[in-house]
Amino acid sequence: MQNKNNNLVEDTDIKFLERAITDHQGDIKKFKTAYRQQKGDNPGPGLVFLAGFKADMDGSKAEALAAWCASKDLAFLRFDYFGHGQSEGDFIEGTVSLWREDVFEIISKLTTGPQIIVGSSFGGWLSLMAACHKPLDIAALVLVAPAVDMTDRLMESFFNKALLKELHNNGVAYLPSDYDDEGYPITKELIEDGRKHLMLEKGIEFKGPVRILHGRLDTSVPWSLSLELAGALASQDVETTFVEHGDHSLSEPENIDLLTTTLSRLYDQI
């Protein structure tokens, strides 16, 4: 990867941050969070990317953002949640509370000054949580098909009788997905824990700029959810863009161009 001066981007090899969590039995478990970070001398806010559910920090959007940040000399941080990608932990033990803490702690420990968060799908929900969490200094949000209140609006509501029976009997059910042949393991604990963090009904207090991008052909997160989100935000600076032929991931070249153009305009504004 190269920047606009044709110099190699500062080391973006995977690094690991030592972490610890208290499990359901009250025992402390140590694990490592994998991340990539590149420095930048641009005085503007740094950029943080939050990937989707069961996704990782090396997807096409993350790679494109890394190159874009290098060209602008902006600091950029991406990482894998607990049980995702190259981070340690068993995915099936994950909860919204745990992944939320991942985001809060990683941003707090590895960034300095204001940040803009790009959140994709589940990462969009986590981005909104971070934006409302003090003392994190979140300047703005760019949300791609944000799966806000996902455990309630998307998971639990999509369960049929067979999946509900499986969840009740086994404590886990596998939700079919276009992105995983085995389906996503959804635990009863994940659903119940998610209820602690629902945002839409109570309103979202973040008042900074928010840009929402959503494909009209999204079969994972209905675009109507982004309209509801826009109405729930306290911010007076919210723009929602629908991509007529866009899918859930919005990873096609023209979609990436839209994302970086949106970011460029946002940086010009801040």
N, C-alpha and C positions, 0 to 999 in steps of 0.2 A: 504494500500500500504506500502511495506517495502523496505528498501535499503539493500545494500550488508552487512551491519553490523547488520541486523535484528532489526534496530531501526525504529520507525515510522517516515515517512517523515514529515517534518515540515508542519504545518497547510496549507492545500490546499483547505479549505472551500472557497466558493464563496465570493468575496469581490466586492465592488462597488466603482467606481471612479465618482465623480460628474463632469459633463460636461456641456457645453452650446454651442449651435449653433445658427446662424442667419438664419432664414428661408427665403423663397422667397419673403415674404412681408417686410423683414427687421426687423422682430420681433425676439427677443432672446428667445430661448426655452431651458429650462434646462432638462437634462436627466441623467441617470446613466448608465455607462458601466460596465457590469459584467466581472470579470476576476478571474482566479486562478493562484497563483504564489507559487513556491517552491524555497527555497534558496539552494545554493550549495557552498561548499568550494573549489571545483576544480578551479584552476586558469585559466582554458580554457574559451573561450567565452561562454556566456549564450546561451540558445536555446529559440527561439520564434516560436510558431506555429500559422499559419494563415489558418483558415478553408475556405471551399468553399462557393459558393453562396447559401444562405438559409440554410447553415449548421451551426453547433455550436461547442463550444470548448470541448464538452464531447463525441465526436465521437471516434471510435475505434483507429484511428491513434493517436489522441491526448492522449488518455489514455495509449497507448503503449509507446509513447514518454515520458510521465510523469514517467512511471515505469523505462524506460531506463535511463533517466536523474538521477533518484534517485539512481540507481545502480552505476552511475558514479560520483555522488555527484556534478552534474551540476545544475546551476540555470535554471529554466524553467518557461516560461510565456505563457499563452493562454488566449484568451478573445473572447467575442461575439461582433460582429460589431453592430452598430446602427440598431435596428429593428430585430435583430437576437437573437435566444436563450433566455437568461435571461436578456439581456440588454433592456433598455427602448427604446421607439420610434416605429413608425409605419413603417414596412418594405417598404410599397409602396411609402413612402416619401424618401426612400434612393436613393442616386446617387453615381456614382463612386467618385466624388469629396468628398462627405461626408465620405464614407467608407475609402477613401485614408487618410483623415484627422484623422479618428479613429486610423489607423495604426501608423501614424507619432506621434500623441500625446501620445498614450499608450506606445509605445516603448520609447519615450523621457522621459516620467514621471516615468516609472516603471522599467527601466533597467539602469545599469551602465556598461560602458565599451563596448567592441566589442560583437556583437551578430551574431549567425548563425540563419537564418530564414528558416524554413521548410514551404513552401507554397503549399497548395493543391488546384488545379483547379483555381477558381477565386482568391484564396489566393496566387497563383503563380504570377498572374498579379500584385496584391498589393505588393508582395514581391519585385518584380522588381522595382516598383516605390520607395519603401523604400530604396532599395540598391543604387538608384541614387540620393537620397535626403540627402543633407548635412544639419545639422551636425550629422545625424544619423550615427553610427559607425557599419556598416554591414560588417562582416568578410567574409561571404560566404553564398551561397544559395543552398538549396536542394528543387527542384521543382517537384511536383507530378502531372502529367497531367496538366501542366500550361495553363490556359485559357487566355493567353495574348491577349489583344485587343478584349476581349470577346464580347463587345456590337456590334462591327463592324463585326468581323470574324464569330461569332457563333450565336448571337441573330438575328441581322437584316437580315443576309443572309439566315437564316432558316425560316423566315416568308413567308407563302404562301399568296395568294391574300386575303383570308378570314381574316387572322390575321392582315394583313396590313390595311384592311378596318376597322377592329375593333379598331386598334391602332389609326387610323386617326379620327374615329368618337367619340371614348370614351376616348382617351388619354391613354388607357391601354389595353393590350391584354394578354391572358394567354397562355404561351408557354408550350406545353406538355413536361412532364419530367418523367423519370423512377423513380425519387426520391420523387415525390409529385403528388398525384392523382388529385389534383385540378389544377395542372400546376403552373408555376412560373409567377407571375404578372410582366409584363414588361411595363414600362411607356415610353411614348414618350420623357419625360424629361430625363429618364435614358439613352436612346439611344443617344440623342443629347449631353448630358453631357459627355458621354463616349468618344466622338470624340475629346475632349480636351486632352485626356490622351493616345492616341494611340502611340505605341512605335516601332513597327516592322519596319515601313518604314523609320523612321528617325535614327534608330540605338539606341542601349542601351549602355550607357557609363560605366556601372559597369565593373571593371577590376579584381575583386576577383574571387575565385574558384566558379564554378557553376556545380551542378550535377542535371541532369534531368532524371526522371523515368517516363515511359509512357507505358501503356498497348496497345498491338496491337489490342485488341478487344474493345477498347474504342469507344462507340457510341455517347458520349457527346462532346468530344474534339478530333478531328482527330490527330493521332500521327504525321502526316506530319507537323502540326503546331509547334511541338517541334523541328523538323529539321530546320524550318524557324527561330525559336527563336535562336537556337544555332549559326546560321549564322549571326544574327543581333547583337550578344553580342560583346562588345569590348574585353572582357576577352580572354586571351590566354589559360585559364585552364577550359575548358568546356568538360564534359563527359556526353553523352546521352546513357541511357540504355533502351532498349525496352524489355518488358515482353511479350513473345509470346502469352500466354493464359491469359494475364491480362486484367481486365476491367477498367472502369474509376476510381473507388475508390481505387483500389490496397490495399484492406483492409484484404485480406486473410493472414493467418499466414506466408506463405512463402513470401508474399509481404512485410509484416512488417519486416521480417528478412532482406530482401534486403534493406529496408529503414535504419534500424539501423546499418547494416554492412556498408552501404554507409557513414553514419554519423561517425562511428568509424574510418574509413579510412581518412575521412576529418579532424577529430580532430587530428589524428596522423600526418597529413601533416602540419597543421597550427602551 
